[in-house]
């Protein structure tokens, strides 16, 4: 109450009297809905056409009444009925499937009544129309609740019109009729050397002004053009260095330095390995040596000086070891030089995007496919399954990953906490082979193995069986250690080391095959089966650990600074004032943190700066983000 006895809650900020919202009962009809990817008007003909395109009212009722777990979906044909009109005939008409939305919240249909002409005066904008009308002149009433919805989210496939393709029309009329006599007639009508389908293929003149411009195309189109039903999610992200002004415009304060990292996308023998850095990068580097300032940076940032120091360290590292994982290098390069690390790596190394050396940095001019001496640098990636990570006991046993800037406990060498020796869970589960052989059982396999004559994209220089043995041992021991068990079964380890086949299915095939040539020692197979059964070994049971290629999201989180470009700040005053503080992209990025584009680990790291305990709790208890549609 104010001094005059008035209740202040009776007025809103603009001085107008406050109005309490009217209450309505929700004892109103429950109705289903179908959200069509079509522009359907209120006219009866438009509604009838939309219903016909999904197969009629009977199909709609069937799809809505079926259980969401068992329903086959509602089929929407985009060109339904056109063939009946004689206007167009399509060879490969595929429906778009609509399905019930699981666990959907109920929606309320509201009827809004406004004075006549209000909507037209605001160009059809409902929000502006409602805002322009006094509350007494607008009427809002709930009329129904939607409790069942069918939604279409698949893509419509590309289709081929056959109006001007006689040969394709003949094919559809014969095989499309499902009549054997027409099949036979069509096949017999085709000569042994039929030039008709492609006789004019090199002389086609396309007139795009016509609806069906091509009259010379005589080949049946593919039954399906698109290989997927759901659009690919590209995961576009906003610029992490961009800031929005008061006008909403995004600007970037600073200069991007492109690192020109060279990637090899093919593992074929004809693929050439780069012997030098990218020409554009060499040009920038040579210009920097002349002027003392790297192009795009400023003198105060001392970027070129940092780059030279970083290169000096990297050249020594690549002399000792021609293939590196970046996470290992991070702990050797001093923190104040990290801002120059990516460009320095591009000056001395290249990368494979596939094959056994994927996600590593390889010294320029070195081809790991040329000699088996590079086999020990192949990478194997292991992943602890979510079902194991959810265990409270597992969370206590898994070590904290290294911070973004850490210092190796062995100067100039790989930190020992990256090594898998059967006594500790490594910091990073993308492991090179030489980081695995300190485990005695793996070392025993490694000492006896032989190399292939030529490396393959899947196994590199190793035989599949040898890699299978190593992987099984790592998965078994790693799964045990995550569960707090460091006493490994000798029987299981013995079985893994003496496996005869890379896959259980191969073993069963050999056991069932008749031993006609005497090539298979069935006694060995039977003994191995018995030994494996006694140890409780199941080929499908990997003790809660998976193998395969590293996930893009995991690589992004663990090597967050591994971008193609990064930023050098322009504010020279700030550079002088923070000369003792590393000028790197991570610090700039943290000042322009965007919650909409940040990954799960980036958000956790952000929380950890202010509240480490809460961040640790969230990291252990949450698996990551959940799509809004799945809530």
C-alpha positions in Angstrom: 0.0 0.0 0.0 1.2 3.5 -0.7 0.8 6.6 1.5 -2.7 7.2 0.1 -3.8 3.7 0.9 -3.7 2.6 -2.8 -2.5 -0.9 -3.6 0.6 -0.5 -5.9 -0.1 -3.9 -7.4 -3.2 -2.5 -9.0 -1.0 -0.6 -11.6 1.6 -1.8 -14.1 4.8 0.1 -15.0 3.2 2.3 -17.6 0.6 3.6 -15.2 -2.3 1.6 -16.7 -4.5 -0.4 -14.3 -3.5 -4.1 -14.0 -5.9 -6.7 -15.3 -6.2 -10.2 -13.9 -6.2 -12.9 -16.5 -9.6 -14.6 -17.0 -9.8 -18.2 -15.9 -11.1 -20.9 -18.3 -12.0 -24.5 -17.7 -10.1 -27.1 -19.7 -13.0 -29.4 -19.8 -12.9 -29.1 -23.6 -12.6 -31.6 -26.4 -9.4 -33.6 -26.9 -8.5 -33.9 -30.6 -5.7 -35.3 -32.7 -3.7 -33.3 -35.3 -1.6 -34.0 -38.4 1.1 -31.5 -39.1 1.5 -31.6 -42.9 4.6 -30.1 -44.7 2.1 -28.5 -47.1 0.4 -25.1 -47.5 -3.2 -26.1 -46.9 -5.9 -23.4 -47.1 -9.3 -23.4 -45.4 -11.1 -24.2 -48.6 -12.8 -27.6 -48.8 -11.0 -28.5 -52.0 -7.6 -27.8 -50.4 -8.4 -29.9 -47.4 -9.7 -32.7 -49.5 -6.6 -32.8 -51.6 -4.3 -32.9 -48.5 -6.3 -35.8 -47.1 -6.1 -37.6 -50.5 -2.3 -37.1 -50.6 -2.0 -39.1 -47.3 -4.2 -41.9 -48.6 -7.6 -40.8 -47.4 -9.4 -40.3 -44.2 -9.3 -44.0 -43.4 -5.5 -44.0 -43.3 -5.4 -40.9 -41.1 -7.7 -42.5 -38.6 -5.7 -45.7 -38.6 -2.4 -43.9 -38.0 -3.8 -41.8 -35.2 -5.4 -44.7 -33.4 -2.4 -47.0 -33.6 0.1 -47.1 -30.7 3.2 -44.9 -31.2 5.6 -47.9 -30.6 3.9 -50.1 -33.2 2.5 -47.7 -35.9 3.9 -47.9 -39.4 3.3 -44.2 -40.0 1.2 -42.1 -42.4 2.4 -42.0 -46.0 2.3 -38.6 -47.8 2.7 -38.7 -51.6 3.7 -35.3 -52.9 2.4 -36.0 -56.4 -0.6 -38.1 -55.5 -3.3 -38.0 -58.2 -1.3 -36.4 -61.0 -1.1 -39.6 -63.0 -4.9 -39.9 -62.8 -5.2 -36.5 -64.4 -2.9 -37.5 -67.3 -0.6 -34.6 -66.8 2.5 -36.2 -65.4 3.8 -39.7 -64.8 6.6 -40.2 -62.2 8.8 -43.2 -62.2 10.0 -43.1 -58.6 7.3 -41.7 -56.4 8.3 -42.2 -52.7 6.2 -41.2 -49.8 7.3 -39.1 -46.9 6.5 -40.9 -43.6 4.8 -39.1 -40.8 4.9 -40.6 -37.3 3.3 -39.9 -33.9 5.3 -37.6 -31.6 6.3 -39.7 -28.6 5.7 -38.3 -25.1 4.5 -35.0 -26.5 3.1 -32.3 -24.2 -0.5 -31.5 -24.9 -1.2 -28.3 -26.8 -4.2 -25.9 -26.5 -6.0 -24.5 -29.5 -7.0 -21.0 -28.7 -9.6 -18.9 -30.7 -8.7 -15.2 -30.9 -11.4 -12.7 -31.9 -10.3 -9.2 -33.0 -12.2 -6.3 -34.4 -12.7 -6.6 -38.2 -9.8 -5.3 -40.2 -7.2 -5.4 -37.4 -5.3 -8.3 -38.9 -5.2 -6.8 -42.4 -4.1 -3.4 -41.0 -1.0 -5.2 -39.6 -0.2 -7.3 -42.7 -1.3 -10.5 -41.1 1.0 -10.2 -38.1 -1.0 -11.8 -35.2 1.3 -10.6 -32.5 1.2 -6.9 -33.6 -2.6 -7.1 -34.1 -3.2 -8.3 -30.6 -0.9 -5.7 -29.1 -2.6 -2.9 -30.9 -6.1 -3.8 -29.6 -7.3 -2.8 -26.1 -7.8 -5.9 -23.9 -11.5 -5.3 -23.8 -11.8 -5.5 -27.5 -10.0 -8.8 -27.9 -11.5 -12.2 -27.0 -9.5 -15.3 -26.4 -11.1 -18.6 -25.7 -9.6 -22.2 -25.6 -11.6 -24.5 -27.8 -9.7 -27.8 -27.8 -6.6 -29.7 -26.5 -4.4 -31.6 -29.0 -3.3 -34.8 -27.3 -2.1 -36.8 -30.3 0.1 -35.5 -33.2 1.5 -37.0 -36.3 4.5 -35.0 -37.6 6.5 -35.3 -40.9 10.2 -34.8 -40.5 11.6 -36.9 -43.4 12.9 -35.4 -46.7 10.9 -35.8 -49.9 13.0 -37.8 -52.4 13.9 -36.3 -55.8 11.7 -37.7 -58.6 11.9 -38.1 -62.3 9.1 -37.1 -64.6 8.7 -39.5 -67.5 6.4 -37.5 -69.9 9.2 -37.1 -72.4 11.2 -40.3 -71.9 9.5 -43.0 -74.0 11.9 -45.8 -73.0 11.5 -45.1 -69.3 7.7 -45.0 -69.7 7.8 -48.4 -71.3 9.8 -49.7 -68.4 7.3 -48.4 -65.9 4.3 -49.7 -67.8 5.8 -53.2 -67.9 7.6 -53.7 -64.6 5.3 -51.2 -62.8 2.2 -53.3 -63.8 3.5 -56.4 -62.0 2.1 -58.4 -65.0 4.5 -61.2 -66.1 3.2 -61.1 -69.7 4.2 -57.4 -70.0 7.6 -58.2 -68.4 8.2 -60.7 -71.1 7.0 -58.5 -73.9 9.2 -55.6 -72.8 12.4 -57.8 -72.4 11.9 -59.4 -75.8 11.5 -56.1 -77.5 15.0 -55.0 -76.4 17.6 -55.9 -79.0 20.9 -57.5 -77.9 22.8 -54.3 -78.8 20.4 -51.6 -77.9 21.8 -48.2 -78.8 18.5 -46.3 -78.1 19.0 -45.5 -74.4 22.1 -43.5 -75.0 22.2 -42.7 -78.7 21.6 -39.0 -78.2 23.2 -38.6 -74.8 26.1 -36.5 -76.1 23.8 -34.2 -78.2 21.3 -33.3 -75.6 20.1 -29.7 -75.6 18.5 -28.6 -72.4 15.9 -25.9 -72.6 15.1 -24.9 -69.1 12.1 -22.8 -70.2 10.2 -26.1 -70.7 8.7 -27.9 -67.7 10.2 -31.2 -69.0 13.1 -29.9 -71.1 14.8 -33.1 -72.2 13.3 -35.3 -74.9 16.4 -37.4 -75.6 16.9 -39.0 -72.2 16.0 -42.7 -72.7 17.4 -44.3 -69.6 15.2 -45.3 -66.6 16.1 -43.1 -63.7 17.3 -44.7 -60.4 14.6 -46.0 -58.2 15.8 -43.7 -55.4 18.0 -40.6 -55.5 18.5 -39.7 -51.8 20.3 -42.3 -49.7 18.9 -41.0 -46.4 15.4 -40.0 -45.1 16.5 -37.5 -42.5 18.5 -34.3 -43.3 22.1 -34.3 -42.3 22.9 -32.2 -39.2 25.8 -30.0 -40.1 26.2 -28.5 -36.6 26.9 -25.0 -37.8 28.2 -22.8 -35.0 28.4 -19.1 -34.5 31.8 -17.5 -34.5 33.1 -17.8 -30.9 35.1 -14.6 -31.3 32.2 -12.5 -32.5 30.4 -10.0 -30.2 27.1 -8.4 -30.8 26.7 -4.7 -30.8 23.6 -2.8 -29.4 22.2 -2.9 -32.9 22.5 -6.7 -33.1 25.3 -6.7 -35.6 28.1 -9.3 -35.0 31.6 -8.0 -35.2 35.0 -9.6 -34.6 37.7 -7.4 -33.0 41.0 -8.8 -34.2 42.7 -10.6 -37.1 42.4 -14.2 -38.2 45.6 -16.1 -38.9 44.9 -19.1 -41.1 47.2 -22.0 -40.3 47.0 -23.8 -43.7 47.3 -27.2 -42.2 47.6 -29.9 -44.9 45.3 -32.9 -44.8 45.6 -36.2 -46.7 42.1 -37.6 -47.4 43.0 -40.7 -49.3 45.0 -43.8 -48.3 45.7 -45.1 -51.8 49.1 -45.9 -53.1 49.0 -43.0 -55.6 48.5 -40.4 -52.8 51.4 -38.0 -52.6 52.8 -37.0 -49.3 53.7 -33.3 -48.9 57.4 -32.5 -48.5 56.9 -28.9 -47.6 54.4 -26.7 -45.9 51.5 -25.1 -47.8 52.8 -22.4 -50.3 50.6 -19.7 -48.7 52.0 -20.5 -45.3 55.6 -20.5 -46.5 54.9 -17.1 -48.1 53.6 -15.7 -44.8 56.5 -17.2 -42.9 59.2 -15.8 -45.3 57.5 -12.3 -45.1 57.7 -12.5 -41.3 61.4 -13.4 -41.4 62.0 -10.2 -43.4 59.9 -7.8 -41.4 59.9 -9.5 -38.0 56.1 -9.3 -37.9 53.9 -12.2 -38.9 51.3 -11.1 -41.5 48.0 -10.4 -39.7 49.6 -9.9 -36.2 51.1 -6.8 -34.6 54.6 -6.1 -33.2 53.3 -5.8 -29.6 51.9 -9.4 -29.6 55.4 -10.8 -30.4 53.7 -13.6 -32.3 56.6 -14.2 -34.7 59.1 -14.5 -31.8 56.8 -17.1 -30.2 56.5 -18.9 -33.5 60.3 -19.2 -33.9 60.7 -20.6 -30.3 57.8 -23.0 -30.9 59.3 -24.2 -34.2 62.7 -24.8 -32.5 61.0 -27.1 -30.0 58.9 -28.9 -32.6 61.8 -29.6 -34.9 63.6 -31.4 -32.1 60.5 -33.4 -31.2 59.9 -34.5 -34.8 63.5 -35.6 -35.0 63.0 -37.9 -32.1 59.5 -39.0 -33.1 58.1 -38.5 -36.6 54.5 -39.0 -35.6 52.8 -37.2 -32.7 49.4 -36.8 -31.1 48.7 -33.1 -30.4 47.6 -33.8 -26.8 51.0 -35.1 -26.1 52.7 -32.1 -27.6 50.6 -29.7 -25.5 52.4 -30.6 -22.3 55.9 -30.1 -23.8 55.3 -26.7 -25.4 55.5 -23.9 -22.8 52.2 -22.2 -22.1 53.2 -18.8 -23.4 53.9 -20.3 -26.9 50.6 -22.1 -27.4 49.2 -19.3 -29.4 51.7 -20.1 -32.1 51.5 -23.9 -31.9 49.0 -24.5 -34.7 50.9 -22.5 -37.3 54.2 -24.1 -36.1 52.7 -27.5 -36.5 51.5 -26.7 -40.0 55.1 -25.6 -40.9 56.6 -29.0 -39.9 53.8 -31.6 -40.3 50.7 -32.8 -42.2 47.8 -35.0 -41.2 45.8 -38.1 -42.4 42.0 -37.9 -42.0 41.6 -41.7 -42.3 43.6 -44.8 -41.8 45.7 -46.1 -38.9 47.6 -42.7 -38.4 44.4 -40.6 -38.3 44.4 -37.6 -36.0 48.2 -37.5 -35.7 50.7 -35.0 -36.9 53.3 -36.5 -39.2 56.6 -34.9 -40.1 56.7 -33.4 -43.6 58.3 -35.8 -46.1 57.7 -38.9 -44.0 55.3 -41.5 -45.4 54.4 -43.9 -42.6 53.1 -46.3 -45.4 56.7 -46.7 -46.7 58.1 -48.7 -43.9 56.9 -50.9 -41.0 59.2 -48.9 -38.7 56.3 -46.4 -38.4 53.8 -49.2 -37.4 54.4 -48.4 -33.7 52.9 -44.9 -34.2 49.5 -46.2 -35.4 46.6 -45.0 -33.3 43.9 -47.1 -31.5 41.0 -45.3 -29.9 39.1 -46.8 -27.0 35.8 -45.5 -25.4 34.3 -46.3 -22.1 30.6 -47.0 -22.6 27.9 -44.9 -21.0 26.5 -47.9 -19.1 29.8 -48.1 -17.3 30.3 -44.4 -16.9 27.0 -44.1 -15.1 28.3 -46.3 -12.3 29.1 -44.2 -9.2 32.1 -46.4 -8.5 33.5 -45.8 -12.0 33.4 -42.1 -11.6 35.7 -42.3 -8.7 38.2 -44.4 -10.6 38.4 -42.5 -13.8 41.2 -39.9 -13.6 40.6 -36.2 -14.4 41.7 -35.4 -18.0 44.7 -33.0 -18.3 44.0 -29.3 -18.3 44.3 -27.4 -21.5 47.7 -26.2 -20.5 49.6 -28.8 -18.5 53.3 -29.6 -18.1 54.6 -33.1 -18.9 56.2 -34.9 -16.0 59.0 -36.0 -18.3 60.7 -32.9 -19.8 60.7 -33.0 -23.6 58.9 -36.4 -23.6 55.3 -37.7 -23.5 53.8 -37.6 -20.1 53.8 -41.0 -18.5 50.1 -40.6 -17.6 49.3 -41.1 -21.3 50.8 -44.6 -21.2 48.7 -47.8 -20.9 50.6 -50.3 -18.7 47.7 -52.2 -17.0 48.3 -50.3 -13.8 46.7 -47.0 -14.5 43.8 -45.6 -16.7 45.5 -43.3 -19.3 44.7 -39.6 -19.4 43.7 -39.9 -23.1 42.2 -43.0 -24.8 43.5 -42.3 -28.3 46.7 -44.4 -27.8 49.6 -45.1 -30.2 50.8 -48.7 -30.3 54.1 -47.9 -28.6 52.2 -46.5 -25.6 50.5 -49.9 -25.2 53.5 -52.2 -25.2 54.5 -51.4 -21.6 51.7 -53.7 -20.6 53.4 -57.2 -20.3 50.7 -59.2 -22.1 50.6 -56.8 -25.0 54.4 -56.7 -25.1 54.4 -60.5 -25.4 52.1 -60.2 -28.5 54.1 -57.3 -29.9 57.4 -59.2 -29.7 56.1 -62.1 -31.7 54.0 -60.3 -34.4 55.0 -60.0 -38.1 54.1 -57.1 -40.4 52.1 -57.1 -43.6 53.9 -56.6 -46.9 51.9 -53.4 -47.5 49.8 -51.5 -45.0 46.0 -51.4 -45.3 43.6 -48.6 -44.3 42.0 -50.7 -41.6 44.9 -52.3 -39.8 48.0 -50.5 -41.1 51.1 -52.7 -41.0 49.5 -55.2 -38.6 47.7 -58.4 -39.2 44.0 -58.2 -38.1 44.5 -61.0 -35.6 47.4 -59.3 -33.8 45.4 -56.1 -33.5 42.4 -58.0 -32.3 44.4 -59.6 -29.5 45.8 -56.2 -28.4 42.3 -54.6 -28.5 40.7 -57.4 -26.5 43.4 -57.1 -23.7 43.1 -53.3 -23.5 39.3 -53.4 -23.4 39.3 -56.1 -20.8 41.9 -54.5 -18.5 40.6 -51.0 -19.0 37.0 -52.1 -18.1 38.3 -53.8 -15.0 40.3 -50.7 -13.8 37.3 -48.4 -14.4 35.4 -50.7 -12.0 38.3 -50.6 -9.5 39.5 -54.1 -10.2 43.3 -54.4 -10.8 43.4 -58.2 -10.4 43.0 -59.5 -13.9 41.9 -63.0 -14.8 44.9 -65.0 -16.0 42.6 -67.3 -17.9 41.1 -64.5 -19.9 44.4 -62.9 -20.7 45.8 -66.3 -21.8 42.8 -66.8 -24.1 43.2 -63.3 -25.6 46.9 -63.9 -26.3 46.3 -67.3 -27.9 43.3 -66.4 -30.1 43.3 -68.2 -33.4 40.9 -65.9 -35.2 40.2 -62.2 -35.2 36.4 -62.7 -34.9 34.3 -65.4 -33.2 32.3 -65.8 -36.4 35.5 -66.8 -38.2 36.1 -69.5 -35.6 32.6 -71.0 -36.0 32.9 -71.1 -39.8 36.1 -73.0 -39.6 34.7 -75.4 -37.0 31.7 -76.2 -39.2 33.6 -76.5 -42.4 34.6 -79.9 -43.5 38.3 -80.6 -43.0 38.8 -81.9 -46.5 42.3 -80.5 -47.0 43.6 -81.0 -43.5 44.3 -77.3 -43.2 42.4 -76.8 -40.0 43.5 -78.3 -36.7 40.1 -79.0 -35.2 41.7 -80.1 -31.9 43.2 -76.6 -31.5 39.9 -75.0 -32.3 38.0 -77.2 -29.8 40.6 -76.6 -27.1 40.3 -72.8 -27.6 36.6 -73.0 -27.4 36.7 -74.9 -24.2 39.3 -72.6 -22.7 37.3 -69.6 -23.7 34.0 -71.0 -22.3 35.7 -71.8 -19.0 36.9 -68.3 -18.7 33.4 -66.9 -19.3 34.5 -65.1 -22.5 31.8 -63.8 -24.8 32.9 -62.2 -28.1 30.1 -59.6 -27.7 31.1 -58.7 -24.2 33.9 -56.0 -24.2 33.8 -55.3 -20.5 32.2 -51.9 -21.0 34.8 -50.5 -23.5 34.4 -49.9 -27.2 36.9 -49.5 -30.0 36.7 -47.5 -33.2 37.4 -44.0 -34.6 37.4 -41.1 -32.2 34.1 -39.2 -32.2 34.2 -35.7 -33.7 32.5 -34.3 -30.6 35.0 -35.9 -28.3 38.0 -34.7 -30.4 36.5 -31.2 -30.5 36.1 -31.1 -26.7 39.5 -32.6 -25.9 41.4 -30.6 -28.5 39.2 -27.5 -28.4 41.9 -25.2 -29.8 42.5 -27.3 -32.9 40.7 -25.0 -35.3 41.7 -24.0 -38.8 42.0 -20.4 -37.9 42.5 -18.4 -34.7 42.6 -14.8 -33.5 45.2 -12.2 -32.7 43.8 -9.4 -30.7 44.1 -5.9 -32.0 44.1 -4.0 -28.7 47.8 -3.2 -28.4 47.4 -1.4 -25.1 45.9 -4.6 -23.6 48.8 -6.6 -25.2 51.4 -4.4 -23.4 49.5 -4.5 -20.1 49.2 -8.3 -20.2 52.6 -9.0 -21.6 53.2 -11.6 -18.9 49.9 -13.3 -19.7 49.7 -15.7 -22.6 47.9 -14.1 -25.6 46.1 -17.1 -26.9 42.8 -18.0 -28.6 41.4 -19.7 -25.6 41.4 -16.6 -23.4 39.8 -14.6 -26.2 37.2 -17.3 -26.7 36.3 -17.3 -23.1 35.5 -13.6 -23.2 33.1 -14.2 -26.0 31.5 -17.4 -24.7 28.3 -18.3 -26.6 26.0 -20.6 -24.7 24.1 -21.4 -27.9 27.1 -22.9 -29.7 29.2 -24.2 -26.8 29.7 -27.9 -26.4 28.9 -29.8 -23.2 32.6 -29.9 -22.1 33.0 -26.2 -22.8 30.1 -25.3 -20.6 31.4 -27.6 -17.8 34.8 -25.9 -18.1 33.2 -22.5 -17.9 31.3 -23.5 -14.7 34.5 -25.0 -13.2 36.2 -21.6 -13.2 33.7 -20.3 -10.6 32.5 -23.5 -9.0 34.7 -26.5 -9.5 32.6 -28.8 -7.2 29.4 -28.2 -9.1 31.2 -28.6 -12.4 32.6 -32.0 -11.3 29.2 -33.2 -10.1 27.6 -32.2 -13.4 30.3 -33.9 -15.5 29.9 -37.2 -13.6 26.1 -37.2 -13.4 25.2 -35.9 -16.9 25.9 -37.7 -20.2 25.7 -34.5 -22.2 23.0 -32.5 -23.9 19.5 -33.8 -24.8 17.8 -32.5 -28.0 14.7 -30.4 -27.2 12.6 -32.7 -29.3 13.5 -35.7 -27.1 12.5 -34.0 -23.8 
